[in-house]
Amino acid sequence: MTMTPPTRSRLAAKVALVSTVSLGLLAGPIAMASPASAAVENSKRDNCSVTAFKPHADKGNGWKNDGKSVRVNFAFKIHCDKGTRVHFKQKMFQEKGRWEVKRIGHVDDSVWVRGTKYIINDEKVSAHRGDKVVKVFHTVKIQFKDNGKWSSWSTDFDKSPTARIRVDNGHW
């Protein structure tokens, strides 16, 4: 078996490939660092976010348990860097069967937020066809004022994890 030395064109192609890969590895951290520098430039702007928590059964508040329904707390938090007016739209859902999802409630309101604000809304959820367990979740989207202008509704949105809640005693 004889070995032939690489030709000039093969050597040039290998060098070009190595330099391209090296450039890509070098440019990756630079590209990832650019959003942080953009946030520093816009430090005068307000920034708000929303986090939807997993729903849970309400314990008390004088509510009578009938074994067919349960009151569920749908909680979320809004955090804003500066004090601002935040408008939120919350929708609560119940999974009925394998493919059916039914909206069981909604809240459309606004609050003043400086730092972090926790909001809890309750909905009465009924079992479907004698089931002992209900599956529920909720979504929240926000819009906030920044320098006198309202942000777009697509600014921040969150969906909670689905909760499985027993109807007979509210525990799972």
Backbone as CSV, one residue per row, in Angstrom:
resi,resn,N_x,N_y,N_z,CA_x,CA_y,CA_z,C_x,C_y,C_z
1,MET,0.848,-1.165,0.000,0.000,0.000,0.000,0.893,1.228,0.000
2,THR,0.590,2.126,-0.866,1.401,3.338,-0.968,0.604,4.515,-0.441
3,MET,1.313,5.440,0.162,0.670,6.641,0.693,1.057,7.808,-0.193
4,THR,0.073,8.555,-0.610,0.371,9.732,-1.414,0.208,10.961,-0.543
5,PRO,1.113,11.884,-0.683,0.981,13.100,0.124,-0.258,13.888,-0.310
6,PRO,-0.892,14.597,0.604,-2.078,15.372,0.237,-1.732,16.462,-0.761
7,THR,-2.663,16.683,-1.658,-2.448,17.735,-2.653,-2.713,19.081,-2.006
8,ARG,-2.303,20.096,-2.721,-2.450,21.452,-2.213,-3.922,21.816,-1.992
9,SER,-4.824,21.373,-2.872,-6.240,21.738,-2.736,-6.873,21.036,-1.529
10,ARG,-6.479,19.764,-1.254,-7.014,19.063,-0.087,-6.525,19.726,1.200
11,LEU,-5.264,20.113,1.216,-4.705,20.777,2.388,-5.400,22.113,2.638
12,ALA,-5.664,22.852,1.583,-6.342,24.140,1.715,-7.763,23.951,2.219
13,ALA,-8.447,22.899,1.764,-9.817,22.639,2.215,-9.827,22.296,3.695
14,LYS,-8.844,21.507,4.158,-8.791,21.151,5.576,-8.517,22.379,6.438
15,VAL,-7.620,23.234,6.004,-7.312,24.453,6.745,-8.550,25.358,6.806
16,ALA,-9.282,25.456,5.693,-10.483,26.288,5.665,-11.546,25.737,6.604
17,LEU,-11.682,24.405,6.651,-12.660,23.792,7.531,-12.313,24.032,8.994
18,VAL,-11.051,23.872,9.352,-10.620,24.088,10.729,-10.830,25.547,11.129
19,SER,-10.513,26.492,10.256,-10.678,27.906,10.605,-12.148,28.283,10.711
20,THR,-13.025,27.663,9.907,-14.459,27.946,9.996,-15.025,27.444,11.316
21,VAL,-14.635,26.235,11.702,-15.107,25.686,12.963,-14.591,26.525,14.132
22,SER,-13.339,26.940,14.071,-12.771,27.766,15.141,-13.496,29.094,15.250
23,LEU,-13.819,29.691,14.113,-14.538,30.957,14.119,-15.928,30.778,14.724
24,GLY,-16.605,29.664,14.419,-17.927,29.386,14.980,-17.868,29.219,16.486
25,LEU,-16.846,28.547,16.991,-16.699,28.374,18.431,-16.413,29.695,19.128
26,LEU,-15.684,30.560,18.459,-15.365,31.862,19.016,-16.580,32.782,18.994
27,ALA,-17.391,32.734,17.925,-18.528,33.638,17.774,-19.695,33.239,18.667
28,GLY,-19.791,31.983,19.075,-20.900,31.523,19.912,-21.038,32.316,21.193
29,PRO,-19.988,32.425,22.017,-20.120,33.199,23.259,-20.410,34.673,23.028
30,ILE,-19.926,35.215,21.932,-20.193,36.623,21.624,-21.665,36.808,21.322
31,ALA,-22.251,35.888,20.548,-23.668,35.987,20.211,-24.535,35.810,21.448
32,MET,-24.135,34.953,22.347,-24.926,34.732,23.551,-24.812,35.912,24.516
33,ALA,-23.752,36.652,24.451,-23.565,37.769,25.367,-24.293,39.020,24.899
34,SER,-24.698,39.092,23.644,-25.286,40.315,23.124,-26.613,40.695,23.772
35,PRO,-27.562,39.775,24.121,-28.779,40.240,24.776,-28.541,40.918,26.120
36,ALA,-27.556,40.500,26.860,-27.271,41.129,28.147,-26.829,42.571,27.950
37,SER,-26.036,42.810,26.933,-25.605,44.180,26.690,-26.764,45.036,26.204
38,ALA,-27.713,44.449,25.482,-28.883,45.205,25.045,-29.753,45.579,26.239
39,ALA,-29.855,44.706,27.230,-30.662,44.997,28.415,-30.060,46.149,29.211
40,VAL,-28.744,46.254,29.231,-28.091,47.343,29.950,-28.402,48.671,29.277
41,GLU,-28.447,48.678,27.941,-28.754,49.912,27.227,-30.168,50.386,27.518
42,ASN,-31.112,49.464,27.747,-32.499,49.824,27.990,-32.841,49.821,29.477
43,SER,-31.906,50.155,30.338,-32.139,50.091,31.778,-33.196,51.081,32.242
44,LYS,-33.525,52.096,31.454,-34.564,53.048,31.819,-35.952,52.449,31.615
45,ARG,-36.051,51.373,30.850,-37.327,50.748,30.562,-37.736,49.825,31.700
46,ASP,-39.049,49.667,31.856,-39.561,48.739,32.854,-39.602,47.346,32.256
47,ASN,-39.466,46.357,33.098,-39.519,44.977,32.654,-40.407,44.219,33.621
48,CYS,-41.453,43.561,33.108,-42.378,42.800,33.940,-42.454,41.364,33.439
49,SER,-42.697,40.442,34.376,-42.854,39.040,34.000,-43.957,38.423,34.847
50,VAL,-44.512,37.303,34.355,-45.584,36.609,35.066,-45.201,35.140,35.212
51,THR,-45.573,34.549,36.360,-45.337,33.134,36.629,-46.629,32.530,37.155
52,ALA,-47.173,31.535,36.426,-48.395,30.846,36.843,-48.019,29.634,37.690
53,PHE,-48.640,29.511,38.872,-48.370,28.400,39.766,-49.357,27.267,39.534
54,LYS,-48.967,26.068,39.949,-49.835,24.896,39.835,-51.066,25.097,40.709
55,PRO,-52.281,24.910,40.161,-53.502,25.078,40.962,-53.562,24.082,42.117
56,HIS,-54.281,24.452,43.190,-54.453,23.555,44.321,-55.834,23.772,44.944
57,ALA,-56.304,22.758,45.673,-57.627,22.821,46.294,-57.639,23.858,47.402
58,ASP,-58.735,24.585,47.496,-58.920,25.585,48.543,-59.368,24.885,49.818
59,LYS,-58.706,25.167,50.897,-59.038,24.554,52.188,-59.773,25.576,53.051
60,GLY,-61.084,25.506,53.073,-61.813,26.381,53.988,-62.608,27.464,53.292
61,ASN,-62.547,28.658,53.840,-63.331,29.823,53.420,-64.828,29.570,53.551
62,GLY,-65.227,28.681,54.468,-66.642,28.431,54.685,-67.320,27.710,53.540
63,TRP,-66.572,27.072,52.686,-67.150,26.398,51.521,-67.532,24.983,51.891
64,LYS,-68.769,24.561,51.552,-69.262,23.230,51.889,-68.874,22.247,50.784
65,ASN,-68.264,21.139,51.169,-67.869,20.107,50.217,-69.070,19.194,49.947
66,ASP,-69.484,19.102,48.673,-70.628,18.266,48.322,-70.208,16.941,47.683
67,GLY,-68.907,16.699,47.554,-68.429,15.457,46.966,-68.481,15.427,45.456
68,LYS,-69.037,16.476,44.820,-69.142,16.534,43.356,-68.302,17.658,42.766
69,SER,-67.915,18.592,43.617,-67.136,19.731,43.127,-66.136,20.162,44.186
70,VAL,-65.194,20.955,43.770,-64.162,21.451,44.678,-63.804,22.871,44.250
71,ARG,-63.477,23.701,45.231,-63.020,25.059,44.924,-61.504,25.000,44.744
72,VAL,-61.022,25.582,43.652,-59.604,25.500,43.307,-59.004,26.901,43.266
73,ASN,-57.817,27.051,43.882,-57.058,28.309,43.829,-56.170,28.303,42.599
74,PHE,-56.301,29.328,41.785,-55.443,29.532,40.626,-54.586,30.759,40.937
75,ALA,-53.331,30.541,41.299,-52.455,31.626,41.752,-51.354,31.906,40.737
76,PHE,-50.926,33.164,40.714,-49.792,33.554,39.882,-49.127,34.767,40.504
77,LYS,-47.919,35.067,40.038,-47.235,36.264,40.528,-46.792,37.095,39.334
78,ILE,-46.788,38.389,39.560,-46.285,39.351,38.571,-45.115,40.066,39.223
79,HIS,-44.019,40.171,38.510,-42.854,40.898,39.014,-42.495,42.000,38.021
80,CYS,-42.308,43.209,38.536,-41.880,44.343,37.716,-40.665,44.994,38.372
81,ASP,-39.706,45.397,37.559,-38.505,46.050,38.067,-38.819,47.401,38.689
82,LYS,-39.767,48.122,38.099,-40.168,49.433,38.599,-41.668,49.412,38.841
83,GLY,-42.181,50.378,39.561,-43.614,50.454,39.807,-44.352,50.811,38.537
84,THR,-45.371,50.015,38.201,-46.124,50.275,36.978,-47.501,49.635,37.052
85,ARG,-48.391,50.066,36.198,-49.738,49.502,36.079,-49.642,48.294,35.150
86,VAL,-50.177,47.136,35.598,-50.141,45.903,34.812,-51.563,45.413,34.587
87,HIS,-51.900,45.141,33.344,-53.191,44.572,32.990,-52.974,43.085,32.744
88,PHE,-53.813,42.227,33.340,-53.639,40.786,33.137,-54.936,40.135,32.689
89,LYS,-54.785,39.044,31.939,-55.905,38.206,31.506,-55.573,36.785,31.915
90,GLN,-56.400,36.235,32.792,-56.198,34.880,33.287,-57.377,34.022,32.832
91,LYS,-57.070,32.841,32.297,-58.098,31.889,31.885,-57.846,30.571,32.588
92,MET,-58.915,30.006,33.185,-58.819,28.743,33.896,-59.498,27.648,33.063
93,PHE,-58.870,26.457,33.037,-59.357,25.370,32.203,-59.460,24.073,32.994
94,GLN,-60.378,23.205,32.541,-60.517,21.868,33.086,-60.447,20.886,31.925
95,GLU,-59.628,19.851,32.099,-59.551,18.795,31.092,-60.695,17.832,31.361
96,LYS,-61.502,17.600,30.338,-62.620,16.659,30.463,-62.392,15.581,29.417
97,GLY,-62.110,14.395,29.889,-61.816,13.325,28.943,-60.405,13.483,28.395
98,ARG,-60.129,12.715,27.360,-58.765,12.693,26.829,-58.431,13.895,25.953
99,TRP,-59.385,14.377,25.175,-59.071,15.431,24.205,-59.856,16.721,24.424
100,GLU,-60.759,16.744,25.374,-61.612,17.914,25.554,-61.100,18.799,26.689
101,VAL,-60.991,20.096,26.404,-60.603,21.078,27.413,-61.688,22.146,27.435
102,LYS,-62.186,22.452,28.629,-63.263,23.428,28.782,-62.771,24.595,29.624
103,ARG,-63.038,25.808,29.161,-62.706,26.986,29.970,-63.746,27.111,31.061
104,ILE,-63.290,27.178,32.307,-64.209,27.229,33.447,-64.273,28.602,34.100
105,GLY,-63.414,29.520,33.697,-63.444,30.851,34.273,-62.381,31.742,33.664
106,HIS,-62.560,33.034,33.872,-61.550,33.995,33.428,-61.635,35.262,34.278
107,VAL,-60.497,35.931,34.381,-60.408,37.196,35.104,-59.635,38.159,34.214
108,ASP,-60.182,39.342,34.052,-59.561,40.395,33.244,-59.501,41.623,34.134
109,ASP,-58.289,41.992,34.607,-58.189,43.048,35.611,-56.843,43.751,35.482
110,SER,-56.643,44.795,36.251,-55.351,45.475,36.289,-54.977,45.762,37.741
111,VAL,-53.666,45.802,37.983,-53.133,46.043,39.318,-51.895,46.925,39.212
112,TRP,-51.587,47.596,40.310,-50.353,48.364,40.407,-49.297,47.436,41.004
113,VAL,-48.151,47.293,40.334,-47.115,46.375,40.794,-45.809,47.129,40.975
114,ARG,-45.256,47.014,42.178,-43.916,47.513,42.474,-43.195,46.349,43.141
115,GLY,-42.295,45.708,42.419,-41.644,44.508,42.929,-42.428,43.281,42.512
116,THR,-42.916,42.501,43.511,-43.651,41.274,43.217,-45.036,41.327,43.844
117,LYS,-46.040,40.951,43.070,-47.430,40.918,43.541,-47.987,39.528,43.280
118,TYR,-48.588,38.917,44.314,-49.211,37.595,44.200,-50.716,37.764,44.078
119,ILE,-51.321,37.036,43.147,-52.756,37.132,42.908,-53.336,35.716,42.917
120,ILE,-54.451,35.535,43.650,-55.121,34.234,43.719,-56.586,34.429,43.332
121,ASN,-57.041,33.647,42.369,-58.445,33.637,41.976,-58.983,32.228,42.167
122,ASP,-60.205,32.127,42.700,-60.833,30.830,42.970,-61.897,30.525,41.923
123,GLU,-62.044,29.245,41.604,-63.117,28.766,40.741,-63.643,27.464,41.313
124,LYS,-64.949,27.269,41.237,-65.549,26.005,41.650,-65.494,25.062,40.445
125,VAL,-64.917,23.882,40.648,-64.733,22.918,39.571,-65.538,21.668,39.902
126,SER,-66.341,21.220,38.947,-67.166,20.033,39.145,-66.569,18.837,38.431
127,ALA,-66.823,17.643,39.016,-66.349,16.402,38.416,-67.157,16.099,37.154
128,HIS,-66.543,15.402,36.229,-67.164,15.049,34.959,-67.615,13.589,35.012
129,ARG,-68.926,13.362,34.867,-69.494,12.006,34.808,-69.083,11.120,35.980
130,GLY,-69.140,11.642,37.166,-68.854,10.835,38.342,-67.385,10.599,38.617
131,ASP,-66.510,11.270,37.900,-65.075,11.120,38.174,-64.761,11.616,39.576
132,LYS,-63.731,11.065,40.178,-63.293,11.478,41.510,-62.128,12.469,41.437
133,VAL,-61.585,12.667,40.236,-60.421,13.533,40.053,-60.709,14.533,38.940
134,VAL,-60.326,15.788,39.142,-60.399,16.797,38.085,-58.978,17.229,37.738
135,LYS,-58.756,17.514,36.462,-57.463,18.027,36.004,-57.682,19.464,35.565
136,VAL,-56.909,20.381,36.159,-57.080,21.806,35.880,-55.732,22.478,35.644
137,PHE,-55.767,23.573,34.875,-54.601,24.417,34.661,-55.094,25.806,34.303
138,HIS,-54.185,26.777,34.236,-54.571,28.129,33.852,-53.455,28.802,33.076
139,THR,-53.839,29.836,32.336,-52.883,30.641,31.583,-53.032,32.097,32.013
140,VAL,-51.928,32.830,31.969,-51.946,34.246,32.323,-51.083,34.994,31.322
141,LYS,-51.612,36.101,30.803,-50.788,36.980,29.978,-50.935,38.395,30.504
142,ILE,-49.860,39.165,30.349,-49.863,40.516,30.910,-49.499,41.552,29.854
143,GLN,-49.894,42.760,30.159,-49.554,43.944,29.385,-49.254,45.018,30.424
144,PHE,-48.180,45.794,30.239,-47.829,46.777,31.248,-47.440,48.096,30.605
145,LYS,-47.541,49.148,31.413,-47.166,50.483,30.935,-45.680,50.677,31.109
146,ASP,-45.035,51.116,30.050,-43.608,51.384,30.079,-43.378,52.736,29.415
147,ASN,-42.904,53.682,30.197,-42.705,55.055,29.709,-43.982,55.624,29.098
148,GLY,-45.127,55.358,29.739,-46.394,55.916,29.289,-47.074,55.148,28.169
149,LYS,-46.435,54.112,27.614,-47.029,53.328,26.522,-47.297,51.907,27.004
150,TRP,-48.399,51.326,26.542,-48.708,49.938,26.869,-47.870,49.002,26.015
151,SER,-47.338,47.959,26.648,-46.587,46.939,25.911,-47.573,46.082,25.126
152,SER,-47.059,45.241,24.244,-47.937,44.337,23.501,-48.342,43.172,24.404
153,TRP,-49.453,42.516,24.077,-49.917,41.387,24.876,-48.964,40.208,24.782
154,SER,-48.150,40.176,23.770,-47.212,39.062,23.616,-45.955,39.254,24.466
155,THR,-45.925,40.314,25.295,-44.753,40.590,26.124,-44.422,39.438,27.054
156,ASP,-45.405,38.960,27.825,-45.148,37.824,28.699,-46.415,37.010,28.884
157,PHE,-46.247,35.695,28.884,-47.335,34.729,28.960,-46.814,33.516,29.719
158,ASP,-47.665,32.889,30.540,-47.247,31.665,31.220,-48.436,30.731,31.375
159,LYS,-48.157,29.437,31.324,-49.143,28.379,31.521,-48.691,27.558,32.716
160,SER,-49.621,27.286,33.609,-49.294,26.512,34.806,-49.186,25.028,34.469
161,PRO,-48.525,24.265,35.343,-48.576,22.806,35.201,-50.007,22.328,35.491
162,THR,-50.388,21.196,34.913,-51.712,20.630,35.150,-51.743,19.968,36.531
163,ALA,-52.802,20.262,37.282,-52.965,19.695,38.624,-54.081,18.656,38.615
164,ARG,-53.857,17.568,39.321,-54.876,16.530,39.523,-55.395,16.691,40.955
165,ILE,-56.692,17.013,41.069,-57.285,17.292,42.382,-58.468,16.360,42.607
166,ARG,-58.455,15.689,43.764,-59.583,14.811,44.112,-60.778,15.658,44.511
167,VAL,-61.935,15.261,44.022,-63.155,16.029,44.276,-63.723,15.721,45.656
168,ASP,-63.579,14.489,46.147,-64.230,14.125,47.407,-63.620,14.809,48.624
169,ASN,-62.291,15.034,48.635,-61.731,15.730,49.794,-60.716,16.811,49.424
170,GLY,-60.494,17.033,48.138,-59.617,18.101,47.692,-58.133,17.789,47.791
171,HIS,-57.768,16.664,48.394,-56.349,16.311,48.537,-55.925,15.393,47.401
172,TRP,-54.665,15.403,47.076,-54.117,14.435,46.126,-52.781,13.957,46.590
